[in-house]
Amino acid sequence: MLEQMKGAIFDLDGVIVDTAKYHYLAWRSLAEELGFQFTVEHNERLKGVSRMRSLDILLEIGRLEFSEAEKLVMADKKNRLYVEYISGLDESELLPGVKTYLSGLRMRGVGVALGSASKNAVFILDKLNIAGLFDAVVDGNKVSRAKPDPEVFQTACRELGLQPQDCVVFEDAEAGVAAGKAAGMQVVGIGKREVLKEADLVVSGLHDL
């Protein structure tokens, strides 16, 4: 699978870099402002989920209801907090093996793409000093449907000029694995086998490859 692939499509959070902690801090800050506690356990429900859906889950936890206009303001506030947190990111926060693996793929002539729900993906790749290792970046600004919908991976595949069967997806979330499979691609799960059981191969990180 990995030797024959012509394209590799990577999720961002949990695969390239761990910015989940910064998302959590931003959501927790918003919840505190709204008068309830948002725990690490609650945060598990937000993995691989779009910003607006994450906000809906947060408000469900707090048993609160707001208008769509109010929710847009809240989502924007959360994002501003998150961008403040990640503005200090640098190459040292890359997960183990990432730069070596991406560089090796490019040397082999494999197309490399990002497929992430994040609307801050380009900013983050620049901060990590690895934007030049990607042939295509498909993020939340280019797609409207969140994983497990396959749109993000289908778009990345098209931008690489490849067919789905020639691409392998690298994902750390169940929704992402499901999206990759729905796109007709093989999937490498990054994380725990019991969580990512639908993946074709599961490793603890790119350093294992």
GROMACS elastic network, one bead per residue, 0.5 to 0.9 nm:
[ bonds ]
;  ai    aj funct       b0    kb
    1     4     6  0.53727   500
    1     5     6  0.61119   500
    1   168     6  0.77647   500
    1   186     6  0.76914   500
    2     5     6  0.54865   500
    2     6     6  0.88930   500
    2     8     6  0.88465   500
    2   168     6  0.74772   500
    3     6     6  0.86864   500
    4   166     6  0.76751   500
    5     8     6  0.71146   500
    5   110     6  0.71775   500
    5   111     6  0.89606   500
    5   165     6  0.83217   500
    5   166     6  0.52429   500
    5   167     6  0.56261   500
    5   168     6  0.64429   500
    6   109     6  0.76766   500
    6   111     6  0.61442   500
    6   112     6  0.88726   500
    6   162     6  0.75570   500
    6   166     6  0.53368   500
    6   167     6  0.60080   500
    6   168     6  0.82529   500
    7   105     6  0.89341   500
    7   109     6  0.89197   500
    7   110     6  0.53157   500
    7   112     6  0.59010   500
    7   113     6  0.75791   500
    7   157     6  0.75525   500
    7   160     6  0.71765   500
    7   162     6  0.71619   500
    7   163     6  0.88918   500
    7   164     6  0.88605   500
    7   166     6  0.62161   500
    7   168     6  0.63629   500
    7   169     6  0.86055   500
    8   105     6  0.82078   500
    8   110     6  0.69511   500
    8   111     6  0.61310   500
    8   112     6  0.50455   500
    8   113     6  0.62433   500
    8   114     6  0.84491   500
    8   157     6  0.88699   500
    8   166     6  0.87392   500
    8   167     6  0.56138   500
    8   168     6  0.50169   500
    8   169     6  0.59831   500
    8   170     6  0.74218   500
    9   111     6  0.83221   500
    9   112     6  0.60453   500
    9   114     6  0.54384   500
    9   115     6  0.60631   500
    9   153     6  0.71890   500
    9   156     6  0.71274   500
    9   157     6  0.78440   500
    9   167     6  0.70849   500
    9   168     6  0.61977   500
    9   170     6  0.61701   500
    9   171     6  0.87790   500
   10    15     6  0.70632   500
   10    16     6  0.76211   500
   10   112     6  0.78327   500
   10   113     6  0.62585   500
   10   115     6  0.56649   500
   10   116     6  0.76556   500
   10   168     6  0.85847   500
   10   169     6  0.59204   500
   10   171     6  0.65999   500
   11    14     6  0.76349   500
   11    15     6  0.60112   500
   11    16     6  0.72198   500
   11   113     6  0.89090   500
   11   114     6  0.59784   500
   11   115     6  0.51591   500
   11   116     6  0.51308   500
   11   117     6  0.83618   500
   11   169     6  0.77863   500
   11   170     6  0.61679   500
   11   171     6  0.54738   500
   11   172     6  0.75784   500
   11   176     6  0.78877   500
   12    15     6  0.55165   500
   12    16     6  0.51123   500
   12    17     6  0.63462   500
   12    18     6  0.81431   500
   12    19     6  0.86725   500
   12   114     6  0.69389   500
   12   115     6  0.72855   500
   12   116     6  0.58131   500
   12   117     6  0.85287   500
   12   118     6  0.78934   500
   12   121     6  0.74678   500
   12   171     6  0.83502   500
   13    16     6  0.62383   500
   13    17     6  0.55070   500
   13    18     6  0.53646   500
   13    19     6  0.58817   500
   13    20     6  0.64718   500
   13    47     6  0.89059   500
   13    48     6  0.82033   500
   13   116     6  0.79764   500
   13   118     6  0.84802   500
   13   171     6  0.88180   500
   13   172     6  0.78991   500
   14    17     6  0.56087   500
   14    19     6  0.73959   500
   14    20     6  0.73157   500
   14    95     6  0.80064   500
   14   171     6  0.78631   500
   14   172     6  0.58822   500
   14   173     6  0.83224   500
   14   190     6  0.76670   500
   14   191     6  0.84844   500
   14   205     6  0.88867   500
   15    18     6  0.73341   500
   15    95     6  0.71224   500
   15    98     6  0.81290   500
   15   170     6  0.71869   500
   15   171     6  0.64945   500
   15   172     6  0.62848   500
   15   190     6  0.65532   500
   15   191     6  0.89106   500
   15   205     6  0.70783   500
   15   206     6  0.75323   500
   16    94     6  0.60848   500
   16    95     6  0.57083   500
   16    96     6  0.85787   500
   16    98     6  0.61340   500
   16    99     6  0.87590   500
   16   206     6  0.84328   500
   17    20     6  0.86318   500
   17    93     6  0.63247   500
   17    95     6  0.52038   500
   17    96     6  0.89861   500
   17    98     6  0.85744   500
   17   124     6  0.89984   500
   17   128     6  0.86370   500
   18    21     6  0.70369   500
   18    22     6  0.85419   500
   18    93     6  0.74474   500
   18    94     6  0.76416   500
   18    95     6  0.70503   500
   19    22     6  0.53473   500
   19    23     6  0.65351   500
   19    24     6  0.87786   500
   19    86     6  0.75532   500
   19    93     6  0.88804   500
   20    23     6  0.50272   500
   20    24     6  0.61257   500
   20    25     6  0.86721   500
   20    47     6  0.80976   500
   21    24     6  0.50331   500
   21    25     6  0.62558   500
   21    26     6  0.87294   500
   22    25     6  0.50777   500
   22    26     6  0.62307   500
   22    27     6  0.86195   500
   22    81     6  0.87765   500
   22    82     6  0.60388   500
   22    83     6  0.87256   500
   22    85     6  0.60880   500
   22    86     6  0.69352   500
   23    26     6  0.52056   500
   23    27     6  0.61653   500
   23    28     6  0.84878   500
   23    43     6  0.89487   500
   23    78     6  0.83941   500
   23    79     6  0.84929   500
   23    81     6  0.87219   500
   23    82     6  0.59456   500
   23    85     6  0.86361   500
   24    27     6  0.51738   500
   24    28     6  0.59209   500
   24    29     6  0.84647   500
   24    38     6  0.86262   500
   24    39     6  0.85933   500
   24    40     6  0.74757   500
   24    43     6  0.64693   500
   24    82     6  0.87815   500
   25    28     6  0.50675   500
   25    29     6  0.60952   500
   25    30     6  0.86991   500
   25    81     6  0.85147   500
   25    82     6  0.77750   500
   25    85     6  0.85220   500
   26    29     6  0.51649   500
   26    30     6  0.63891   500
   26    31     6  0.87624   500
   26    77     6  0.88554   500
   26    78     6  0.56330   500
   26    79     6  0.75666   500
   26    80     6  0.85918   500
   26    81     6  0.55366   500
   26    82     6  0.54264   500
   26    85     6  0.81438   500
   27    30     6  0.51126   500
   27    31     6  0.62030   500
   27    32     6  0.86707   500
   27    38     6  0.75186   500
   27    43     6  0.84620   500
   27    54     6  0.89113   500
   27    55     6  0.82629   500
   27    58     6  0.78835   500
   27    78     6  0.63022   500
   27    81     6  0.86953   500
   27    82     6  0.84901   500
   28    31     6  0.50446   500
   28    32     6  0.61478   500
   28    33     6  0.86117   500
   28    36     6  0.89443   500
   28    37     6  0.71460   500
   28    38     6  0.52609   500
   28    39     6  0.74079   500
   28    43     6  0.88630   500
   29    32     6  0.51814   500
   29    33     6  0.63292   500
   29    34     6  0.87742   500
   29    38     6  0.85139   500
   29    78     6  0.81651   500
   29    81     6  0.84569   500
   30    33     6  0.51131   500
   30    34     6  0.63721   500
   30    35     6  0.88055   500
   30    38     6  0.89386   500
   30    74     6  0.77644   500
   30    77     6  0.80016   500
   30    78     6  0.65415   500
   30    81     6  0.89776   500
   31    35     6  0.62542   500
   31    36     6  0.55516   500
   31    37     6  0.61700   500
   31    38     6  0.60680   500
   31    58     6  0.74720   500
   31    59     6  0.82911   500
   31    62     6  0.76666   500
   32    36     6  0.53591   500
   32    37     6  0.60326   500
   32    38     6  0.75522   500
   33    36     6  0.77015   500
   34    37     6  0.89577   500
   34    62     6  0.81638   500
   34    64     6  0.87994   500
   35    62     6  0.81268   500
   36    61     6  0.86328   500
   36    62     6  0.60053   500
   37    61     6  0.88536   500
   37    62     6  0.77803   500
   38    41     6  0.82536   500
   38    42     6  0.61971   500
   38    43     6  0.73251   500
   38    58     6  0.76758   500
   38    61     6  0.78893   500
   38    62     6  0.82173   500
   39    42     6  0.50799   500
   39    43     6  0.63137   500
   40    44     6  0.67734   500
   41    44     6  0.54901   500
   41    45     6  0.77686   500
   42    45     6  0.58838   500
   42    46     6  0.77099   500
   42    57     6  0.89377   500
   42    58     6  0.81303   500
   42    61     6  0.78739   500
   43    46     6  0.53709   500
   43    47     6  0.72308   500
   43    58     6  0.86000   500
   44    47     6  0.56919   500
   45    48     6  0.86470   500
   45    49     6  0.81232   500
   45    54     6  0.80538   500
   45    57     6  0.76624   500
   46    49     6  0.53942   500
   46    50     6  0.80680   500
   46    51     6  0.87072   500
   46    53     6  0.81661   500
   46    54     6  0.54381   500
   46    55     6  0.87977   500
   46    57     6  0.74973   500
   46    58     6  0.85146   500
   47    50     6  0.87416   500
   47    54     6  0.85549   500
   47   172     6  0.89782   500
   47   173     6  0.65593   500
   47   174     6  0.86301   500
   47   175     6  0.83273   500
   48   116     6  0.86010   500
   48   117     6  0.74632   500
   48   146     6  0.82787   500
   48   147     6  0.69158   500
   48   148     6  0.86127   500
   48   172     6  0.83444   500
   48   173     6  0.58474   500
   48   174     6  0.78541   500
   48   175     6  0.62488   500
   48   176     6  0.65820   500
   49    52     6  0.84071   500
   49    53     6  0.63726   500
   49    54     6  0.60516   500
   49   117     6  0.75007   500
   49   146     6  0.65839   500
   49   147     6  0.68111   500
   49   148     6  0.87386   500
   49   175     6  0.78494   500
   50    53     6  0.53415   500
   50    54     6  0.59840   500
   50    55     6  0.86417   500
   50   117     6  0.60488   500
   50   118     6  0.76334   500
   50   140     6  0.81447   500
   50   145     6  0.84643   500
   50   146     6  0.57563   500
   50   147     6  0.79183   500
   51    54     6  0.50322   500
   51    55     6  0.62547   500
   51    56     6  0.87746   500
   51    75     6  0.68808   500
   51    79     6  0.85629   500
   51   117     6  0.82551   500
   51   118     6  0.81184   500
   51   119     6  0.89522   500
   52    55     6  0.50325   500
   52    56     6  0.63290   500
   52    57     6  0.87701   500
   52    71     6  0.79228   500
   52    72     6  0.79252   500
   52    75     6  0.66945   500
   53    57     6  0.63159   500
   53    58     6  0.86246   500
   53   146     6  0.87896   500
   54    57     6  0.51155   500
   54    58     6  0.61714   500
   54    59     6  0.86722   500
   55    59     6  0.61628   500
   55    60     6  0.85358   500
   55    71     6  0.75588   500
   55    74     6  0.80565   500
   55    75     6  0.67624   500
   56    59     6  0.51655   500
   56    60     6  0.61530   500
   56    61     6  0.87051   500
   56    65     6  0.88326   500
   56    71     6  0.84418   500
   57    61     6  0.62738   500
   57    62     6  0.87009   500
   58    61     6  0.51643   500
   58    62     6  0.63875   500
   58    63     6  0.85586   500
   58    64     6  0.87661   500
   59    63     6  0.57875   500
   59    64     6  0.51196   500
   59    65     6  0.66631   500
   59    66     6  0.84917   500
   60    64     6  0.63085   500
   60    65     6  0.79225   500
   61    64     6  0.78609   500
   62    65     6  0.89062   500
   66    69     6  0.80994   500
   66    70     6  0.59814   500
   66    71     6  0.63231   500
   67    70     6  0.51794   500
   67    71     6  0.62230   500
   67    72     6  0.87360   500
   68    71     6  0.50086   500
   68    72     6  0.62401   500
   68    73     6  0.88061   500
   69    72     6  0.52166   500
   69    73     6  0.65821   500
   69    74     6  0.88970   500
   70    73     6  0.52073   500
   70    74     6  0.63790   500
   70    75     6  0.87634   500
   71    75     6  0.60701   500
   71    76     6  0.84937   500
   72    75     6  0.51267   500
   72    76     6  0.61440   500
   72    77     6  0.85910   500
   73    76     6  0.51599   500
   73    77     6  0.62105   500
   73    78     6  0.87313   500
   74    77     6  0.50036   500
   74    78     6  0.61830   500
   74    79     6  0.85964   500
   75    78     6  0.51052   500
   75    79     6  0.62087   500
   75    80     6  0.87194   500
   76    79     6  0.50751   500
   76    80     6  0.62642   500
   76    81     6  0.87565   500
   77    80     6  0.51558   500
   77    81     6  0.63816   500
   77    82     6  0.86829   500
   78    81     6  0.51817   500
   78    82     6  0.61976   500
   78    83     6  0.87062   500
   79    83     6  0.60784   500
   79    84     6  0.85291   500
   79   120     6  0.89942   500
   80    83     6  0.51628   500
   80    84     6  0.62544   500
   80    85     6  0.87712   500
   81    84     6  0.51427   500
   81    85     6  0.64361   500
   81    86     6  0.89135   500
   82    85     6  0.50840   500
   82    86     6  0.62847   500
   82    87     6  0.85712   500
   83    86     6  0.51318   500
   83    87     6  0.58739   500
   83   120     6  0.79304   500
   84    87     6  0.53564   500
   84    88     6  0.79239   500
   85    88     6  0.67278   500
   85    89     6  0.82153   500
   86    89     6  0.52597   500
   86    90     6  0.89934   500
   86   124     6  0.76337   500
   86   127     6  0.86428   500
   87    90     6  0.87114   500
   87   123     6  0.87838   500
   87   124     6  0.83833   500
   87   127     6  0.76958   500
   88   127     6  0.80068   500
   89    92     6  0.79537   500
   89    93     6  0.66985   500
   89   124     6  0.75190   500
   89   127     6  0.57960   500
   89   128     6  0.66330   500
   90    93     6  0.59494   500
   90    94     6  0.78065   500
   90   124     6  0.87480   500
   90   126     6  0.87821   500
   90   127     6  0.53419   500
   90   129     6  0.73045   500
   91    94     6  0.55953   500
   91   127     6  0.71690   500
   91   129     6  0.61718   500
   91   130     6  0.81503   500
   92    95     6  0.83249   500
   92   128     6  0.77849   500
   93    96     6  0.88393   500
   93   128     6  0.74236   500
   94    97     6  0.82148   500
   94    98     6  0.66218   500
   94    99     6  0.77822   500
   94   128     6  0.68661   500
   95    98     6  0.59494   500
   95    99     6  0.86529   500
   95   205     6  0.78056   500
   95   206     6  0.80248   500
   95   207     6  0.84529   500
   96    99     6  0.81314   500
   96   100     6  0.88454   500
   96   205     6  0.71375   500
   96   206     6  0.68562   500
   96   207     6  0.55973   500
   97   100     6  0.54205   500
   97   101     6  0.59805   500
   97   102     6  0.85646   500
   97   205     6  0.75608   500
   97   206     6  0.53478   500
   97   208     6  0.77923   500
   97   209     6  0.82471   500
   98   101     6  0.52905   500
   98   102     6  0.61182   500
   98   103     6  0.84708   500
   98   205     6  0.84419   500
   98   206     6  0.58565   500
   98   207     6  0.68617   500
   99   102     6  0.52682   500
   99   103     6  0.59733   500
   99   104     6  0.84441   500
   99   130     6  0.75165   500
   99   133     6  0.83897   500
  100   103     6  0.52277   500
  100   104     6  0.60827   500
  100   105     6  0.87315   500
  100   206     6  0.88805   500
  100   207     6  0.82471   500
  101   104     6  0.50744   500
  101   105     6  0.62971   500
  101   106     6  0.88066   500
  101   206     6  0.67139   500
  101   207     6  0.74336   500
  101   209     6  0.74085   500
  102   105     6  0.51716   500
  102   106     6  0.64057   500
  102   107     6  0.87642   500
  102   112     6  0.74852   500
  102   133     6  0.66167   500
  102   134     6  0.83395   500
  103   106     6  0.52222   500
  103   107     6  0.63052   500
  103   108     6  0.88056   500
  103   133     6  0.68278   500
  104   107     6  0.51048   500
  104   108     6  0.64018   500
  104   109     6  0.88454   500
  104   110     6  0.88109   500
  105   108     6  0.51170   500
  105   109     6  0.64038   500
  105   110     6  0.52173   500
  105   111     6  0.75407   500
  105   112     6  0.74356   500
  106   110     6  0.54541   500
  106   111     6  0.68332   500
  106   112     6  0.72094   500
  106   133     6  0.74444   500
  106   134     6  0.87827   500
  107   110     6  0.75526   500
  111   134     6  0.78767   500
  111   135     6  0.63683   500
  111   136     6  0.83802   500
  111   160     6  0.62917   500
  111   161     6  0.89710   500
  111   162     6  0.87638   500
  111   167     6  0.88020   500
  112   133     6  0.72507   500
  112   134     6  0.51466   500
  112   135     6  0.54083   500
  112   136     6  0.67942   500
  112   137     6  0.88823   500
  112   160     6  0.77350   500
  113   133     6  0.87313   500
  113   134     6  0.54001   500
  113   135     6  0.56934   500
  113   137     6  0.56353   500
  113   138     6  0.74066   500
  113   156     6  0.62412   500
  113   157     6  0.80314   500
  113   159     6  0.83443   500
  113   160     6  0.73139   500
  114   121     6  0.84657   500
  114   134     6  0.70156   500
  114   135     6  0.84805   500
  114   136     6  0.63978   500
  114   138     6  0.57326   500
  114   139     6  0.74109   500
  114   153     6  0.86132   500
  114   156     6  0.71396   500
  115   118     6  0.88708   500
  115   136     6  0.87320   500
  115   137     6  0.66304   500
  115   138     6  0.50497   500
  115   139     6  0.59931   500
  115   140     6  0.88572   500
  115   152     6  0.56076   500
  115   153     6  0.58177   500
  115   155     6  0.83629   500
  115   156     6  0.63284   500
  115   169     6  0.86089   500
  116   119     6  0.81201   500
  116   121     6  0.72411   500
  116   137     6  0.82894   500
  116   138     6  0.64311   500
  116   140     6  0.66287   500
  116   152     6  0.69423   500
  116   153     6  0.85875   500
  117   120     6  0.89104   500
  117   121     6  0.83053   500
  117   138     6  0.82793   500
  117   139     6  0.52778   500
  117   141     6  0.82388   500
  117   143     6  0.79483   500
  117   144     6  0.88225   500
  117   145     6  0.87491   500
  117   146     6  0.66377   500
  117   147     6  0.77745   500
  117   152     6  0.76676   500
  118   121     6  0.54701   500
  118   139     6  0.56546   500
  118   140     6  0.51531   500
  118   141     6  0.80161   500
  119   122     6  0.79287   500
  119   123     6  0.87782   500
  119   139     6  0.58336   500
  119   141     6  0.55632   500
  119   142     6  0.87389   500
  120   123     6  0.53494   500
  120   124     6  0.62008   500
  120   125     6  0.87652   500
  120   139     6  0.79081   500
  120   140     6  0.80541   500
  120   141     6  0.86733   500
  121   124     6  0.51039   500
  121   125     6  0.61370   500
  121   126     6  0.85826   500
  121   137     6  0.79346   500
  121   138     6  0.84696   500
  121   139     6  0.63260   500
  121   140     6  0.82055   500
  122   125     6  0.51701   500
  122   126     6  0.61806   500
  122   127     6  0.86145   500
  122   131     6  0.73141   500
  122   137     6  0.75010   500
  122   139     6  0.81950   500
  123   126     6  0.52553   500
  123   127     6  0.62743   500
  123   128     6  0.87814   500
  124   128     6  0.61783   500
  124   129     6  0.85470   500
  124   131     6  0.86226   500
  125   128     6  0.50635   500
  125   129     6  0.60973   500
  125   130     6  0.55237   500
  125   132     6  0.86768   500
  126   130     6  0.63565   500
  126   131     6  0.54477   500
  126   132     6  0.86194   500
  127   130     6  0.79740   500
  127   131     6  0.85974   500
  128   131     6  0.77176   500
  129   132     6  0.77061   500
  130   133     6  0.54845   500
  130   134     6  0.75947   500
  131   134     6  0.58564   500
  131   135     6  0.88140   500
  131   137     6  0.88309   500
  132   135     6  0.76970   500
  134   137     6  0.67974   500
  135   159     6  0.83743   500
  135   160     6  0.71176   500
  136   156     6  0.66879   500
  136   159     6  0.62653   500
  136   160     6  0.66461   500
  137   142     6  0.89919   500
  137   156     6  0.71747   500
  137   159     6  0.85554   500
  138   141     6  0.77351   500
  138   142     6  0.60212   500
  138   143     6  0.74830   500
  138   152     6  0.64990   500
  138   153     6  0.80837   500
  138   155     6  0.70051   500
  138   156     6  0.58240   500
  138   159     6  0.84952   500
  139   142     6  0.55632   500
  139   143     6  0.66070   500
  139   152     6  0.72610   500
  140   143     6  0.53703   500
  140   144     6  0.67342   500
  140   145     6  0.85933   500
  140   146     6  0.83756   500
  140   152     6  0.83167   500
  141   144     6  0.76607   500
  142   152     6  0.81629   500
  142   155     6  0.85535   500
  143   146     6  0.79444   500
  143   151     6  0.68155   500
  143   152     6  0.61549   500
  143   155     6  0.80103   500
  144   151     6  0.80637   500
  144   152     6  0.85434   500
  145   148     6  0.85560   500
  145   149     6  0.61662   500
  145   150     6  0.81279   500
  145   151     6  0.64015   500
  145   152     6  0.76877   500
  146   149     6  0.57117   500
  146   150     6  0.80341   500
  146   151     6  0.77054   500
  146   152     6  0.77630   500
  146   175     6  0.89149   500
  146   179     6  0.89619   500
  147   150     6  0.62908   500
  147   151     6  0.77387   500
  147   152     6  0.76245   500
  147   175     6  0.55050   500
  147   176     6  0.57240   500
  147   177     6  0.87667   500
  147   178     6  0.76890   500
  147   179     6  0.55671   500
  147   180     6  0.88316   500
  148   151     6  0.87066   500
  148   174     6  0.81647   500
  148   176     6  0.57931   500
  148   177     6  0.76393   500
  148   178     6  0.54154   500
  148   180     6  0.79793   500
  148   182     6  0.78823   500
  149   152     6  0.77138   500
  149   153     6  0.89272   500
  149   175     6  0.82944   500
  149   176     6  0.85466   500
  149   178     6  0.79626   500
  149   179     6  0.53229   500
  149   180     6  0.86851   500
  149   182     6  0.73962   500
  149   183     6  0.83754   500
  150   153     6  0.55877   500
  150   154     6  0.60680   500
  150   155     6  0.85940   500
  150   176     6  0.84129   500
  150   178     6  0.80025   500
  150   180     6  0.62278   500
  150   181     6  0.79990   500
  150   182     6  0.57413   500
  150   183     6  0.50851   500
  150   184     6  0.88410   500
  151   154     6  0.50913   500
  151   155     6  0.60059   500
  151   156     6  0.85559   500
  151   179     6  0.79339   500
  151   183     6  0.76765   500
  152   155     6  0.52724   500
  152   156     6  0.62676   500
  152   157     6  0.86975   500
  152   179     6  0.82970   500
  153   157     6  0.60572   500
  153   158     6  0.86045   500
  153   164     6  0.86864   500
  153   169     6  0.78205   500
  153   179     6  0.74144   500
  153   180     6  0.65487   500
  153   183     6  0.65726   500
  153   185     6  0.87205   500
  154   157     6  0.51049   500
  154   158     6  0.63244   500
  154   159     6  0.87202   500
  154   164     6  0.73356   500
  154   180     6  0.86251   500
  154   183     6  0.60070   500
  154   184     6  0.88257   500
  155   158     6  0.51415   500
  155   159     6  0.62149   500
  155   160     6  0.87093   500
  156   159     6  0.50261   500
  156   160     6  0.62711   500
  156   161     6  0.86572   500
  157   160     6  0.51794   500
  157   161     6  0.63374   500
  157   162     6  0.55442   500
  157   163     6  0.65659   500
  157   164     6  0.64142   500
  157   166     6  0.88357   500
  157   167     6  0.70911   500
  158   162     6  0.60026   500
  158   163     6  0.74582   500
  158   164     6  0.86634   500
  159   162     6  0.77559   500
  160   163     6  0.88319   500
  162   165     6  0.84391   500
  162   166     6  0.65506   500
  162   167     6  0.73850   500
  163   166     6  0.54586   500
  163   167     6  0.69883   500
  164   167     6  0.53508   500
  164   168     6  0.81731   500
  164   183     6  0.66700   500
  164   184     6  0.55507   500
  164   185     6  0.53258   500
  164   186     6  0.85979   500
  165   168     6  0.79632   500
  165   184     6  0.62808   500
  165   185     6  0.54441   500
  165   186     6  0.74160   500
  166   185     6  0.74562   500
  166   186     6  0.86712   500
  167   184     6  0.87579   500
  167   185     6  0.58156   500
  167   186     6  0.69634   500
  167   187     6  0.88092   500
  168   180     6  0.80998   500
  168   185     6  0.57353   500
  168   187     6  0.55328   500
  168   188     6  0.71333   500
  169   176     6  0.86674   500
  169   177     6  0.78568   500
  169   180     6  0.60079   500
  169   181     6  0.87109   500
  169   185     6  0.67395   500
  169   186     6  0.63095   500
  169   188     6  0.60772   500
  169   189     6  0.83233   500
  170   176     6  0.85680   500
  170   177     6  0.80886   500
  170   180     6  0.85373   500
  170   186     6  0.89293   500
  170   187     6  0.59285   500
  170   189     6  0.60188   500
  170   190     6  0.68395   500
  170   206     6  0.89836   500
  171   174     6  0.80561   500
  171   175     6  0.88764   500
  171   176     6  0.57319   500
  171   177     6  0.59716   500
  171   180     6  0.83158   500
  171   187     6  0.71944   500
  171   188     6  0.63709   500
  171   189     6  0.51327   500
  171   190     6  0.57071   500
  171   191     6  0.85418   500
  171   196     6  0.89027   500
  171   199     6  0.87679   500
  172   175     6  0.88260   500
  172   176     6  0.70378   500
  172   177     6  0.75137   500
  172   188     6  0.85119   500
  172   189     6  0.55691   500
  172   191     6  0.58091   500
  172   192     6  0.85334   500
  172   196     6  0.75623   500
  173   176     6  0.51202   500
  173   177     6  0.63077   500
  173   178     6  0.86862   500
  173   189     6  0.77856   500
  173   190     6  0.80407   500
  173   191     6  0.83177   500
  173   195     6  0.80938   500
  173   196     6  0.71343   500
  174   177     6  0.51177   500
  174   178     6  0.62036   500
  174   179     6  0.85820   500
  174   189     6  0.86736   500
  174   195     6  0.68692   500
  174   196     6  0.58150   500
  174   197     6  0.85247   500
  174   198     6  0.80494   500
  174   199     6  0.87935   500
  175   178     6  0.51090   500
  175   179     6  0.61504   500
  175   180     6  0.87124   500
  176   180     6  0.61773   500
  176   181     6  0.86410   500
  177   180     6  0.51464   500
  177   181     6  0.62964   500
  177   182     6  0.85820   500
  177   186     6  0.89860   500
  177   187     6  0.63472   500
  177   188     6  0.80059   500
  177   189     6  0.69648   500
  177   196     6  0.71565   500
  177   198     6  0.68734   500
  177   199     6  0.61305   500
  178   181     6  0.51948   500
  178   182     6  0.60572   500
  178   183     6  0.85877   500
  178   187     6  0.89177   500
  178   198     6  0.74429   500
  178   199     6  0.83038   500
  179   182     6  0.50164   500
  179   183     6  0.61661   500
  179   184     6  0.88432   500
  179   185     6  0.89500   500
  180   183     6  0.50912   500
  180   184     6  0.66598   500
  180   185     6  0.55183   500
  180   186     6  0.68581   500
  180   187     6  0.62000   500
  180   199     6  0.89284   500
  181   184     6  0.51699   500
  181   185     6  0.53499   500
  181   186     6  0.63564   500
  181   187     6  0.68682   500
  181   198     6  0.84281   500
  181   199     6  0.81352   500
  182   185     6  0.74328   500
  183   186     6  0.89108   500
  186   199     6  0.75305   500
  186   200     6  0.62863   500
  186   201     6  0.87088   500
  187   198     6  0.84197   500
  187   199     6  0.51763   500
  187   200     6  0.54296   500
  187   201     6  0.67790   500
  187   202     6  0.85718   500
  188   199     6  0.57820   500
  188   200     6  0.59659   500
  188   202     6  0.56342   500
  188   203     6  0.73542   500
  189   192     6  0.78513   500
  189   193     6  0.77252   500
  189   196     6  0.59162   500
  189   197     6  0.82737   500
  189   198     6  0.84603   500
  189   199     6  0.54557   500
  189   200     6  0.74904   500
  189   201     6  0.60552   500
  189   203     6  0.62715   500
  189   204     6  0.81378   500
  189   205     6  0.86557   500
  190   193     6  0.85817   500
  190   196     6  0.79447   500
  190   201     6  0.87205   500
  190   202     6  0.58985   500
  190   203     6  0.52715   500
  190   204     6  0.53384   500
  190   205     6  0.54261   500
  190   206     6  0.76197   500
  191   194     6  0.89863   500
  191   195     6  0.77347   500
  191   196     6  0.72278   500
  191   202     6  0.67834   500
  191   203     6  0.61381   500
  191   205     6  0.68548   500
  192   195     6  0.54665   500
  192   196     6  0.61681   500
  192   197     6  0.82949   500
  192   202     6  0.71143   500
  192   203     6  0.75599   500
  192   204     6  0.69054   500
  193   196     6  0.50690   500
  193   197     6  0.53957   500
  193   198     6  0.87776   500
  193   199     6  0.83523   500
  193   201     6  0.85811   500
  193   202     6  0.58347   500
  193   203     6  0.78653   500
  193   204     6  0.88916   500
  194   197     6  0.55004   500
  195   198     6  0.84504   500
  196   199     6  0.57224   500
  196   201     6  0.89391   500
  196   202     6  0.71270   500
  197   200     6  0.80606   500
  197   201     6  0.86560   500
  197   202     6  0.79492   500
  198   201     6  0.87140   500
  199   202     6  0.64756   500
  202   205     6  0.87511   500
  203   206     6  0.74703   500
  203   207     6  0.88736   500
  203   208     6  0.64090   500
  203   209     6  0.79219   500
  204   207     6  0.80047   500
  204   208     6  0.67385   500
  205   208     6  0.56975   500
  205   209     6  0.76480   500
  206   209     6  0.53420   500
